[in-house]
Amino acid sequence: MLINLSDVLTEQHKTVEENVCLEMERIDLKSGSYPIIRKEPVHIVVSYVQGKELEIKGKSEIEVSIPCDRCLQDVKKVITLDFTKHVDLSISDADLPEGIDESDYIAGHHLDVDKLLFNEILIGWPTKVLCREDCKGICNVCGQNLNEGTCNCEDTGLDPRMSVVRDLFKNFKEV
């Protein structure tokens, strides 16, 4: 979705305030593709600061299906988007001073809302996703979800580097 910023950048400096729908259906990252289950309309306010400086505020909320890091079951995660960006269109992104944000989501007089929100989703992306706090994960041998039951595999819980010590205990019961 593109928002025309001509009214903000002209002499009248009108504030642009719009509710727009997020057009993304999935979030594609190097780690995988994650479907967006629920998305609220994005409330965007773009106001003039000075020169070619703009302030962009946005609020929304999305719900994404992400696999649990231990057992791989899908987990619904809510990502709240609430941001304020201060951009200066007269400065290239390579020469940005402190306090000024990148403006790669603005091309000419148009704000690309999906590109802006994708950047904000990346910032709010959870680093660890668990289906529950005490998730047991999956068996390393057979792939059984240990939350749903146990498997009959040999316990390989010991570090393979400790195999020499394990062999000592097996061979010499006196130790």
N, C-alpha and C positions, 0 to 999 in steps of 0.2 A: 504494500500500500504506500503510495506516494502522497505527501502533503505539500501543497504549494506554499512556499515561504515568501512570495512576492510582496504580500501586504506587510509583512514584518520588515522586510529589507528596503521598502520604498520610503519616501519622505514622511508618510503618515505614521509609520511604525505601529500598525495595528497588531494587537496580540492575537495569535491564532490559537483557538481552543477547539479540539475535536475529540470525539470518541470514535475510534477506528477498530475494525476487526483484524485480528492477527490472521494472516493468510497461511502461515506455516501449519502443516499437518504433522510433521515429524521434525525431530532435531537430529541432524546427521553430524556425528563426530567421528574421529578416528577410531574410537572404542566401539562404535556401533551406531545403529539408528534407533531412536526412541520415539514412540508415538505420543502425540499430545492428546490426552484423553478429554480434558476440559480446558477451555480458555475463555477468559472474560474479555469484554471490549477494553481496549487500551485508551486511557484518558491522557491525551497529550496537550500540553500548553507550551507554546513557543512565544517568548517575549523578547523585545529589543532591549539591549543593555547600553551599548555605545558603539560608534563606528560600524564595524561589521561583526560585532560580538552579539551572540544570542544566548539566551538561557532556555534550556529544554527540560521540562519536567514531565514525568510519566508515571502512571500507576496502572498496574494490572496484576493478574494472578493466573498461573497456568498449572495444570496437573499433568505430570508426565509418568509413563510407565517405565521403570528402570529395574533390571534384574538385581536381586540381592547379591552382594559380593561374596557370600558364603555358600548359599544353596541354590542360587540362580532362579528362584521363584520371582515372578513379577511383583514389584512393589510400587504403589501409587505414591508419588512424591509431589507435594505442592511447592511451587517456586513463586515467591512473592517478588514482584518487580516494583520497586519504588525508587526512582532515581532522579537526580538533577544533574544536568550537563551544562557546562559553560564552554561554549565554542567560539572561536574567532576565525571567521572565514578568510581573513586577509593574511593569515599565517599558515604556512604549509605544516603538515603533521610532523615533519622531521625537525622543525625549529620551534616546537611548542615550549613556552615558558611554564613554570610551575603554576598550577591552578587552572590551566586551560586544558580542556579535554580534546581528544581526537575528533575529527569531523569527517571521517571517511564514509559516513552514512548520509552525507549531504552532497548532492551533485547539482551544481548550478543553483537553482532556486527551489529544489525539491528535497524533502526529507524522506529517506527510505525507512519507514517504520519497522519493517521486518528485519532489516540489517541492524538497526539500532537495538531492537529487542533481542536479536540473536546474541549480540555482544553482552547484553545484560543477563541473559540466561546463562551464558558461560561463566559470568562472575558469580552468579547465585547457584551454580551447579554443585550438588552435594559431593563431597570427597569420598565418603563411605556410605553405602546404602545397605541397611540390614532390614530383613523382614520383621525381625524382633530382636530385642537386645541379647537374648540367650540363644541365638541361632546356632545350631550345631554343624551346619554346612553339609557337604557331601563326602562320601567315602572316596578316598584317593584311588582305591583299587577298582570298585565296581560302579561307582557313581550314584549309589543309593542316597536319597535325601535322608539324612540322619534325624531330621525333625519328625519324619513320618514313621520311623522305625529303625531298628538296627539291622546290620547285615552280618553275614557269616564269614567275612574276610578276616585274615590274620591281622592283628593289631600292629600297624606299622607306625605307631606313634613316636618311636625313638628316631632320633637323628641318624641317618645312615653312617655318619662319621663315627658314631659310637658303636658300630658293629663289632669291633675288637673287644670292647668291654662286655657287650652282650654275649659274645662267644665264650668269654672267660666264665661268666656266670652259668652258662649252659654246660660247659665241660667240667668245671670244678665247682661242685655244689658246696664244698667246704668254705669257699671264699666269702 
